């Protein structure tokens, strides 16, 4: 459980949405009882999952232009803040924690309806319910485009 908390410590917007909206977690008001999904079935909607694999535009073209270690550090921090902010704020906007009965008849588990496989720099790999995939792509893209100014130059067509 500690590894999970550490892995998702930056997803405060998503967790705060759950805390503020008890309906979002199907009545579970203890945030610590919300677990990671253990199977793709828990993440699925009607047997299907969506996968988002993304790589930010023009980020690689910026690195050769950086002249000092301080510029690299500054750029890296800005990029980190942009990408994590886009993803976790989008998770808070689009998804809500779910609750499913276990196959063996045990009590229903409340879980986060996504698996963030990779988030680093401008790269993202996210698994989520298929029915939420398009809305998530739109939300992440909107936030990325809004936040990239001053960090990543516009695309050259």
Secondary structure, 3 states (H helix, E strand, C coil): CHHHHHHCCCCHHHHHHHHHCHHHHCCCCCHHHEEECCCHHHHCECCEEEEEEEECCCHHHHHCCCCCHHHHHHHHHHHHHHHHHHHHHHHHHHCCCEEECCCCCCCCEEEECEEEEEEECCEEEEEEEHHHHHHHHHHHHHHHHHHCCCCCCCCCC
